[in-house]
Amino acid sequence: MQRLNRGMLRRYDIPEHAPSGVRAVQFGLGEVLLGVADRLLDAACPALGIACVPPEGPWTGEGADPAALLREQEGLYTLLVRGYRGETPVKDEVVVQSILCVADDPQEPAFNPALVLGLLDTEAPDFNANAVNAAKLLSLRFEAGLNGLYMLCLGEDADCTHRAREAIAALTPDPAFRKWLCDSCAFCPALADGLAFRADAKAAARQCAEMNYADGMLHLAEPYAHMTIQAPVRLREVLPVRDGGGISIVDDLVPALNDKRRAFDAGLFAMAAPGWLLGCNTLSDCMKHERLRDFVGRCYADELLPADPDARAAIAPRVIQAFERFENPLNENALLPTARPLLMRFRRAVLPIMRAWADENFEPPRLLSFALAATIMLYAGARSNAEGRYEVYRGTQVFTLEDDPEALAVFATLSHDMPPEALAYAALADRELWHGEDLRDIDGLEARVALDIANLQRKPDYLPE
């Protein structure tokens, strides 16, 4: 079977577009970049060529080295888009063509005078390694007297640009470079919203047999994808996005972040750990589970949606869309990998709601408190394997957790069969788990979580009525 390359596009009747040249550089090969950002840039800005700089050093992840595979495929990879838009089923095969080269070293694209844009995923596990390459490339441009870049910092927080700028500046302490970094580079926060995953070997083999060509970088994605960028209007001069192309340039990213957190992230948190305890493996499994679907619906209706009628009306379409994304029957989104990192989703999307609720009602929200208890039960069973990854077990099945390593190390000292009061206290009081906060400060939360842990220990399929 022939491997995907640019020479075969026409023979396979794959629509071609050849970017005029490299004008952007991305640091890393994560799923947010390849599955969401690059997909959208490829569709909205087909003339924008991208150079990709992978982390330095040998590949240590699972499967084949993605950088080597992408080089072999001349920067091409297939995105299988599966799901529904309203009532219409979507089964698209998109060959993303914007990546023109995979550099061995950041020096290769650094001196390109046409370079205007950089992409850096601030939430990626290999962020630090990618920041090293970003610092090298930008310092080389500074020394050569070249223009700075618009740095799109993909993240789940409007302050992610601060983290990116500080990481880059710390690696090159020259005061003149730091000044150039502030004066000549625009760090812009961006939210890349969508579910996309690199296909595992089994799924890739099955799909490649249907496509009749080999693709070692095959990705699976849902139809929904959107990137919102907070940036000055002049970014449109270097990023002339097509209308309706799934990319928005706005003055303030916070409204988009808040909508995503309340309409999608909080609901996914409420569903993930209870769903896993109930035996679900995918988001679709969760939506097929009648009691769990009802539980998630009550979370939205009773606790997640704001009390203001106008605000409820504004966010309701996003909640409906979230349910459509959760139940997508054409794309089997694995539950724990999709919900990762659960602790981040809780801290950013659920904890503020929980605190506001308790301040007003002098007790924690009933359903979200249960979801937190279920998450503690899930994580407290984590154990480190020989490769240093944390795993949990359900019967004979083994599942990998992807979250903050320091937090997982804390949970690994606990056990889901500890006395409920002891487990609730140990988890809620440990400030390392909650970025310096002690969750026992929330009125009634410790007692509520202890009671729910006790219920789950007696009956793993327990859900509050």
RODO-2510 file (C-alpha; in nm, 4 decimals, decimal comma):
residues 465
     n   res          X          Y          Z
     1     m     0,0000     0,0000     0,0000
     2     q     0,1436     0,3374    -0,1045
     3     r     0,2268     0,5856     0,1694
     4     l     0,0695     0,9299     0,1538
     5     n     0,2810     1,1870    -0,0343
     6     r     0,2226     1,4968    -0,2442
     7     g     0,2802     1,3177    -0,5725
     8     m    -0,0214     1,0904    -0,5215
     9     l    -0,2803     1,3577    -0,4383
    10     r    -0,3981     1,4010    -0,7970
    11     r    -0,4047     1,0278    -0,8652
    12     y    -0,6370     0,9792    -0,5672
    13     d    -0,8555     1,2775    -0,6642
    14     i    -0,7647     1,4580    -0,3430
    15     p    -0,8203     1,8353    -0,3802
    16     e    -0,4811     2,0044    -0,3857
    17     h    -0,3649     2,3401    -0,2606
    18     a     0,0005     2,4270    -0,2452
    19     p     0,0907     2,7049     0,0014
    20     s     0,3075     2,9671    -0,1652
    21     g     0,5787     2,9337     0,0981
    22     v     0,6545     2,9032     0,4682
    23     r     0,5117     3,1967     0,6626
    24     a     0,4390     3,0239     0,9942
    25     v     0,6282     2,7999     1,2343
    26     q     0,4752     2,5693     1,4925
    27     f     0,6532     2,4175     1,7865
    28     g     0,5429     2,0602     1,8492
    29     l     0,3220     1,7933     1,6946
    30     g     0,0457     1,7617     1,9519
    31     e    -0,3161     1,6813     1,8784
    32     v    -0,4375     2,0361     1,9477
    33     l    -0,1986     2,1661     1,6821
    34     l    -0,2435     1,8976     1,4181
    35     g    -0,6047     1,8081     1,4876
    36     v    -0,7546     2,1545     1,5416
    37     a    -0,5268     2,4525     1,4667
    38     d    -0,3594     2,3178     1,1526
    39     r    -0,6885     2,1783     1,0251
    40     l    -0,8501     2,5215     1,0550
    41     l    -0,5532     2,7133     0,9126
    42     d    -0,5398     2,4717     0,6200
    43     a    -0,9052     2,5456     0,5389
    44     a    -0,9187     2,9169     0,6209
    45     c    -0,5700     3,0229     0,5025
    46     p    -0,4657     2,7708     0,2341
    47     a    -0,1789     2,9912     0,1168
    48     l    -0,0138     2,9854     0,4608
    49     g     0,2727     2,7356     0,4630
    50     i     0,3916     2,6004     0,7985
    51     a     0,7299     2,4762     0,9156
    52     c     0,7064     2,2341     1,2053
    53     v     0,9770     2,2140     1,4739
    54     p     0,9408     1,9019     1,6911
    55     p     1,0992     1,8791     2,0379
    56     e     1,4692     1,7984     2,0337
    57     g     1,5986     1,4558     2,1299
    58     p     1,4794     1,1029     2,0581
    59     w     1,1086     1,0228     2,0538
    60     t     1,0013     0,8637     2,3835
    61     g     0,6261     0,8378     2,3356
    62     e     0,4132     0,5465     2,2249
    63     g     0,4296     0,4241     1,8656
    64     a     0,6471     0,5555     1,5834
    65     d     0,8128     0,8981     1,5937
    66     p     0,5529     1,1438     1,4527
    67     a     0,8219     1,3801     1,3235
    68     a     0,9824     1,1009     1,1194
    69     l     0,6442     0,9914     0,9850
    70     l     0,5472     1,3453     0,8896
    71     r     0,8791     1,3957     0,7077
    72     e     0,8245     1,0717     0,5184
    73     q     0,4785     1,1933     0,4175
    74     e     0,6087     1,5359     0,3070
    75     g     0,4103     1,7106     0,5807
    76     l     0,0767     1,5548     0,4808
    77     y    -0,1662     1,3712     0,7057
    78     t    -0,5296     1,2662     0,6811
    79     l    -0,8001     1,3881     0,9145
    80     l    -1,1104     1,1690     0,9249
    81     v    -1,4022     1,3882     1,0324
    82     r    -1,6924     1,1862     1,1711
    83     g    -2,0122     1,2998     1,3388
    84     y    -2,3227     1,5074     1,2801
    85     r    -2,4011     1,8664     1,1898
    86     g    -2,7546     1,8933     1,3172
    87     e    -2,9337     1,5966     1,1623
    88     t    -2,6810     1,5555     0,8795
    89     p    -2,4160     1,2821     0,9154
    90     v    -2,0615     1,3910     0,8311
    91     k    -1,7981     1,1527     0,6947
    92     d    -1,5184     1,3626     0,5478
    93     e    -1,1598     1,2729     0,4645
    94     v    -0,9393     1,5830     0,4699
    95     v    -0,5721     1,5754     0,3755
    96     v    -0,4100     1,8663     0,5608
    97     q    -0,1501     2,0206     0,3310
    98     s    -0,0223     2,3338     0,5066
    99     i     0,2876     2,1781     0,6682
   100     l     0,5628     2,2196     0,4087
   101     c     0,8579     2,0960     0,6135
   102     v     0,9536     1,9325     0,9417
   103     a     1,2761     2,0952     1,0601
   104     d     1,5557     1,9046     1,2321
   105     d     1,6492     2,2211     1,4200
   106     p     1,4824     2,5596     1,4867
   107     q     1,7712     2,7211     1,2985
   108     e     1,6296     2,5954     0,9657
   109     p     1,3225     2,8237     0,9539
   110     a     1,4641     3,0944     1,1825
   111     f     1,6176     3,3139     0,9106
   112     n     1,3188     3,3091     0,6771
   113     p     1,2306     3,6808     0,6253
   114     a     0,8731     3,5854     0,5254
   115     l     0,8037     3,4257     0,8639
   116     v     0,5280     3,6145     1,0493
   117     l     0,3431     3,3643     1,2677
   118     g     0,4313     3,1174     1,5430
   119     l     0,2125     2,8566     1,7144
   120     l     0,2826     2,7188     2,0612
   121     d     0,0512     2,4939     2,2647
   122     t     0,0907     2,6092     2,6250
   123     e    -0,1124     2,3135     2,7598
   124     a     0,0899     2,0409     2,5863
   125     p     0,2840     1,7928     2,8034
   126     d     0,5975     1,8828     2,6082
   127     f     0,5453     2,2592     2,6428
   128     n     0,8830     2,3164     2,8099
   129     a     1,0706     2,1383     2,5308
   130     n     0,8790     2,3328     2,2671
   131     a     0,9442     2,6618     2,4497
   132     v     1,3191     2,5864     2,4262
   133     n     1,2911     2,5662     2,0473
   134     a     1,0783     2,8802     2,0339
   135     a     1,3417     3,0660     2,2365
   136     k     1,6188     2,9448     2,0043
   137     l     1,4338     3,0497     1,6903
   138     l     1,3332     3,3914     1,8220
   139     s     1,6796     3,4670     1,9596
   140     l     1,8301     3,3836     1,6183
   141     r     1,5872     3,6234     1,4503
   142     f     1,6742     3,8900     1,7055
   143     e     2,0471     3,8488     1,6428
   144     a     1,9915     3,8627     1,2672
   145     g     1,7861     4,1825     1,2894
   146     l     1,4724     4,0170     1,1520
   147     n     1,1127     4,0933     1,2403
   148     g     0,9425     3,9402     1,5399
   149     l     0,6421     3,7093     1,5140
   150     y     0,2803     3,6999     1,6105
   151     m     0,2969     3,4137     1,8621
   152     l    -0,0360     3,2341     1,8877
   153     c    -0,0331     3,0769     2,2342
   154     l    -0,2923     2,8019     2,2383
   155     g    -0,4353     2,7467     2,5817
   156     e    -0,7357     2,7335     2,8101
   157     d    -0,6634     3,0627     2,9844
   158     a    -0,6315     3,4201     2,8611
   159     d    -0,3091     3,4498     3,0662
   160     c    -0,1360     3,1667     2,8786
   161     t     0,0664     3,4289     2,6899
   162     h     0,2377     3,5295     3,0146
   163     r     0,3498     3,1714     3,0721
   164     a     0,4809     3,1431     2,7164
   165     r     0,6634     3,4767     2,7160
   166     e     0,8231     3,4155     3,0551
   167     a     0,9360     3,0643     2,9574
   168     i     1,0987     3,1944     2,6390
   169     a     1,2564     3,4977     2,8066
   170     a     1,3988     3,2857     3,0898
   171     l     1,5860     3,0689     2,8405
   172     t     1,7618     3,3688     2,6856
   173     p     1,8426     3,6159     2,9649
   174     d     1,9952     3,8868     2,7372
   175     p     1,8132     4,2118     2,8371
   176     a     1,8245     4,3360     2,4757
   177     f     1,6516     4,0179     2,3578
   178     r     1,3879     4,0514     2,6287
   179     k     1,3163     4,4062     2,5114
   180     w     1,2942     4,2914     2,1493
   181     l     1,0603     4,0136     2,2592
   182     c     0,8247     4,2704     2,4144
   183     d     0,8571     4,5313     2,1402
   184     s     0,8672     4,3170     1,8255
   185     c     0,6658     4,0048     1,9111
   186     a     0,2921     4,0009     1,9814
   187     f     0,1917     3,7141     2,2099
   188     c    -0,1746     3,6396     2,1396
   189     p    -0,3875     3,3948     2,3446
   190     a    -0,5883     3,1537     2,1333
   191     l    -0,8497     2,8901     2,2138
   192     a    -0,8375     2,5902     1,9772
   193     d    -1,1646     2,4126     2,0514
   194     g    -1,2416     2,0674     1,9122
   195     l    -1,1895     1,6964     1,9739
   196     a    -0,9174     1,5316     1,7660
   197     f    -0,6863     1,2376     1,8317
   198     r    -0,4148     1,0546     1,6481
   199     a    -0,5541     0,7134     1,5543
   200     d    -0,4059     0,4138     1,7316
   201     a    -0,2390     0,1420     1,5239
   202     k    -0,5472    -0,0798     1,5037
   203     a    -0,7845     0,1987     1,3994
   204     a    -0,5284     0,3390     1,1537
   205     a    -0,4811     0,0007     0,9837
   206     r    -0,8564    -0,0412     0,9403
   207     q    -0,9073     0,3101     0,8029
   208     c    -0,6048     0,2973     0,5722
   209     a    -0,7370    -0,0237     0,4181
   210     e    -1,0567     0,1636     0,3307
   211     m    -0,8653     0,4663     0,1942
   212     n    -0,6258     0,2396     0,0013
   213     y    -0,3167     0,4327     0,1081
   214     a    -0,0982     0,4258     0,4187
   215     d    -0,0914     0,7181     0,6606
   216     g     0,1092     0,6873     0,9809
   217     m    -0,0258     1,0218     1,1053
   218     l    -0,3966     0,9560     1,0616
   219     h    -0,6131     1,1675     1,2930
   220     l    -0,9778     1,1272     1,3936
   221     a    -1,1828     1,4406     1,4591
   222     e    -1,5370     1,5584     1,5216
   223     p    -1,7021     1,8031     1,2779
   224     y    -1,6939     2,0862     1,5329
   225     a    -1,3705     2,2875     1,5376
   226     h    -1,3142     2,6542     1,6102
   227     m    -1,0175     2,8723     1,6956
   228     t    -1,0691     3,2077     1,8658
   229     i    -0,7685     3,4415     1,8726
   230     q    -0,7373     3,7525     2,0870
   231     a    -0,5213     3,9821     1,8773
   232     p    -0,4942     4,3317     1,7324
   233     v    -0,6863     4,3945     1,4101
   234     r    -0,3610     4,4110     1,2150
   235     l    -0,3207     4,0342     1,2552
   236     r    -0,5764     4,0056     0,9740
   237     e    -0,3117     4,1459     0,7401
   238     v    -0,0893     3,8417     0,7943
   239     l    -0,3706     3,5943     0,8647
   240     p    -0,6441     3,6744     0,6110
   241     v    -0,8968     3,4134     0,7236
   242     r    -1,1891     3,3217     0,5033
   243     d    -1,5356     3,4027     0,6364
   244     g    -1,6896     3,0960     0,7965
   245     g    -1,3537     2,9223     0,8080
   246     g    -1,3760     2,8449     1,1782
   247     i    -1,1276     3,1117     1,2942
   248     s    -1,2317     3,4292     1,4752
   249     i    -1,0077     3,7210     1,5701
   250     v    -1,1511     3,9059     1,8693
   251     d    -1,0622     4,1813     2,1141
   252     d    -1,1273     3,9681     2,4242
   253     l    -1,0903     3,5907     2,4574
   254     v    -1,2592     3,5670     2,7984
   255     p    -1,6212     3,5310     2,6721
   256     a    -1,5226     3,2385     2,4464
   257     l    -1,3323     3,0742     2,7323
   258     n    -1,6223     3,1157     2,9742
   259     d    -1,8718     2,9733     2,7246
   260     k    -1,6537     2,6680     2,6607
   261     r    -1,5926     2,6059     3,0290
   262     r    -1,9558     2,6228     3,1340
   263     a    -2,1120     2,4600     2,8256
   264     f    -1,8565     2,1864     2,7526
   265     d    -1,5737     2,1428     3,0048
   266     a    -1,7932     2,1424     3,3160
   267     g    -2,0347     1,8934     3,1625
   268     l    -1,7490     1,6688     3,0533
   269     f    -1,6070     1,6783     3,4065
   270     a    -1,9475     1,5905     3,5525
   271     m    -1,9738     1,2912     3,3186
   272     a    -1,6204     1,1482     3,3027
   273     a    -1,5463     0,9869     3,6404
   274     p    -1,9063     0,8733     3,7080
   275     g    -1,9131     0,7278     3,3568
   276     w    -1,5884     0,5390     3,4111
   277     l    -1,7151     0,3967     3,7399
   278     l    -2,0311     0,2835     3,5575
   279     g    -1,8238     0,0911     3,3019
   280     c    -1,8410     0,3369     3,0112
   281     n    -1,5425     0,3534     2,7747
   282     t    -1,6490     0,6329     2,5382
   283     l    -1,8474     0,9563     2,5466
   284     s    -2,1099     0,7837     2,3358
   285     d    -2,1364     0,5053     2,5973
   286     c    -2,2078     0,7700     2,8603
   287     m    -2,4855     0,9247     2,6541
   288     k    -2,6433     0,5822     2,5997
   289     h    -2,6501     0,5202     2,9759
   290     e    -2,9956     0,6470     3,0685
   291     r    -2,9280     0,7270     3,4338
   292     l    -2,5959     0,8975     3,3591
   293     r    -2,7406     1,1040     3,0753
   294     d    -3,0162     1,2194     3,3107
   295     f    -2,7540     1,3022     3,5754
   296     v    -2,5521     1,5163     3,3314
   297     g    -2,8685     1,6895     3,2121
   298     r    -2,9602     1,7755     3,5718
   299     c    -2,6071     1,9075     3,6292
   300     y    -2,6578     2,1545     3,3468
   301     a    -3,0167     2,2483     3,4315
   302     d    -2,9779     2,2758     3,8092
   303     e    -2,6179     2,3812     3,8727
   304     l    -2,4140     2,4796     3,5661
   305     l    -2,6409     2,7172     3,3793
   306     p    -2,6546     3,0660     3,5273
   307     a    -2,9654     3,1801     3,7125
   308     d    -3,0006     3,4897     3,4894
   309     p    -3,2692     3,4010     3,2261
   310     d    -3,0936     3,6020     2,9542
   311     a    -2,7631     3,4279     3,0220
   312     r    -2,9343     3,0865     3,0244
   313     a    -3,0937     3,1600     2,6887
   314     a    -2,7621     3,2716     2,5416
   315     i    -2,5704     2,9625     2,6513
   316     a    -2,8448     2,7043     2,5883
   317     p    -2,7481     2,6485     2,2208
   318     r    -2,3909     2,5719     2,3298
   319     v    -2,5185     2,3143     2,5800
   320     i    -2,7296     2,1461     2,3106
   321     q    -2,4220     2,1404     2,0891
   322     a    -2,2177     1,9900     2,3738
   323     f    -2,4649     1,7016     2,4061
   324     e    -2,4432     1,6428     2,0298
   325     r    -2,0648     1,6303     2,0570
   326     f    -2,0764     1,3955     2,3568
   327     e    -2,3072     1,1449     2,1885
   328     n    -2,1329     1,1457     1,8467
   329     p    -2,1976     0,7863     1,7304
   330     l    -1,9655     0,8100     1,4293
   331     n    -1,6478     0,8892     1,6215
   332     e    -1,5675     0,6735     1,9257
   333     n    -1,4115     0,9326     2,1577
   334     a    -1,2452     0,7362     2,4384
   335     l    -1,3724     0,8684     2,7723
   336     l    -1,0604     0,9283     2,9819
   337     p    -0,8337     1,0523     2,6978
   338     t    -1,1050     1,2950     2,5848
   339     a    -1,1707     1,4249     2,9372
   340     r    -0,8021     1,4814     3,0115
   341     p    -0,6867     1,6625     3,2112
   342     l    -0,9785     1,6239     3,4488
   343     l    -0,8213     1,8211     3,7332
   344     m    -0,7641     2,1217     3,5080
   345     r    -1,1232     2,1078     3,3862
   346     f    -1,2405     2,1004     3,7472
   347     r    -1,0212     2,3894     3,8626
   348     r    -1,1107     2,6168     3,5709
   349     a    -1,4679     2,5218     3,4839
   350     v    -1,6290     2,3769     3,7983
   351     l    -1,4543     2,5140     4,1068
   352     p    -1,5605     2,8793     4,0495
   353     i    -1,9228     2,7664     4,0088
   354     m    -1,8967     2,5491     4,3185
   355     r    -1,7582     2,8346     4,5301
   356     a    -2,0218     3,0812     4,4097
   357     w    -2,2976     2,8285     4,4771
   358     a    -2,1729     2,7584     4,8307
   359     d    -2,1367     3,1299     4,9062
   360     e    -2,5014     3,1838     4,8117
   361     n    -2,6555     2,8639     4,9515
   362     f    -2,4205     2,7766     5,2421
   363     e    -2,3765     2,4269     5,0975
   364     p    -2,2021     2,2849     4,7900
   365     p    -2,3923     2,1987     4,4709
   366     r    -2,5166     1,8432     4,5152
   367     l    -2,4414     1,6955     4,1716
   368     l    -2,1067     1,8620     4,1051
   369     s    -1,9917     1,7552     4,4519
   370     f    -2,0726     1,3966     4,3580
   371     a    -1,8735     1,4313     4,0341
   372     l    -1,5778     1,5509     4,2419
   373     a    -1,6141     1,2528     4,4768
   374     a    -1,6215     1,0179     4,1769
   375     t    -1,3065     1,1819     4,0396
   376     i    -1,1304     1,1296     4,3728
   377     m    -1,2356     0,7632     4,3657
   378     l    -1,0995     0,7285     4,0115
   379     y    -0,7676     0,9040     4,0751
   380     a    -0,7026     0,7521     4,4171
   381     g    -0,6538     0,4162     4,2485
   382     a    -0,3709     0,5454     4,0262
   383     r    -0,0410     0,3618     4,0269
   384     s     0,2783     0,4349     3,8342
   385     n     0,3881     0,1756     3,5772
   386     a     0,7402     0,0887     3,4601
   387     e     0,7387     0,3774     3,2085
   388     g     0,6367     0,6283     3,4756
   389     r     0,2798     0,6631     3,3457
   390     y    -0,0050     0,6510     3,5932
   391     e    -0,2678     0,3831     3,5413
   392     v    -0,6007     0,2861     3,6940
   393     y    -0,7713    -0,0494     3,6820
   394     r    -1,1314    -0,1564     3,6295
   395     g    -1,1570    -0,5323     3,6480
   396     t    -0,9000    -0,6652     3,4022
   397     q    -0,8909    -0,3389     3,2037
   398     v    -0,6028    -0,0922     3,2395
   399     f    -0,6450     0,2786     3,1640
   400     t    -0,3785     0,5495     3,1472
   401     l    -0,4401     0,8831     3,3216
   402     e    -0,3000     1,1986     3,1635
   403     d    -0,2922     1,4876     3,4059
   404     d    -0,0615     1,6998     3,6199
   405     p     0,2227     1,4558     3,7176
   406     e     0,2675     1,6136     4,0595
   407     a    -0,1029     1,5747     4,1355
   408     l    -0,1064     1,2149     4,0134
   409     a     0,1908     1,1412     4,2402
   410     v    -0,0139     1,2683     4,5356
   411     f    -0,3162     1,0583     4,4391
   412     a    -0,0889     0,7540     4,4057
   413     t    -0,0272     0,7743     4,7814
   414     l    -0,4020     0,7290     4,8402
   415     s    -0,6401     0,4395     4,7803
   416     h    -1,0045     0,4302     4,6789
   417     d    -1,0822     0,1852     4,9617
   418     m    -0,9604     0,4159     5,2400
   419     p    -1,2173     0,5155     5,5033
   420     p    -1,4417     0,7739     5,3308
   421     e    -1,3717     1,0535     5,5802
   422     a    -0,9950     0,9961     5,5568
   423     l    -0,9970     0,9925     5,1741
   424     a    -1,2131     1,3038     5,1512
   425     y    -0,9902     1,4884     5,3989
   426     a    -0,6639     1,3793     5,2310
   427     a    -0,7799     1,4814     4,8842
   428     l    -0,9588     1,8067     4,9624
   429     a    -0,6983     1,9398     5,2081
   430     d    -0,3940     1,8826     4,9856
   431     r    -0,3210     2,2241     4,8349
   432     e    -0,0825     2,0697     4,5811
   433     l    -0,3817     1,9148     4,4051
   434     w    -0,5791     2,2374     4,3718
   435     h    -0,3107     2,4970     4,2929
   436     g    -0,2759     2,6187     4,6504
   437     e    -0,6414     2,6003     4,7572
   438     d    -0,7869     2,4003     5,0451
   439     l    -1,1272     2,2780     4,9254
   440     r    -1,2410     2,2128     5,2821
   441     d    -1,3025     2,5877     5,2931
   442     i    -1,6150     2,5373     5,0809
   443     d    -1,9133     2,5081     5,3168
   444     g    -2,0185     2,1456     5,3597
   445     l    -1,8010     2,0054     5,0811
   446     e    -1,5870     1,7717     5,2931
   447     a    -1,8893     1,6046     5,4530
   448     r    -2,0715     1,5826     5,1188
   449     v    -1,7727     1,4260     4,9397
   450     a    -1,7117     1,1790     5,2264
   451     l    -2,0757     1,0664     5,2096
   452     d    -2,0595     1,0211     4,8307
   453     i    -1,7335     0,8261     4,8571
   454     a    -1,9020     0,5971     5,1097
   455     n    -2,1955     0,5491     4,8704
   456     l    -1,9597     0,4664     4,5827
   457     q    -1,7586     0,2229     4,7923
   458     r    -2,0785     0,0344     4,8776
   459     k    -2,2261     0,0591     4,5270
   460     p    -1,9953     0,1581     4,2370
   461     d    -2,2934     0,2319     4,0082
   462     y    -2,4373     0,4813     4,2575
   463     l    -2,5707     0,8093     4,1189
   464     p    -2,7580     1,0675     4,3267
   465     e    -3,1260     1,0961     4,2480
***
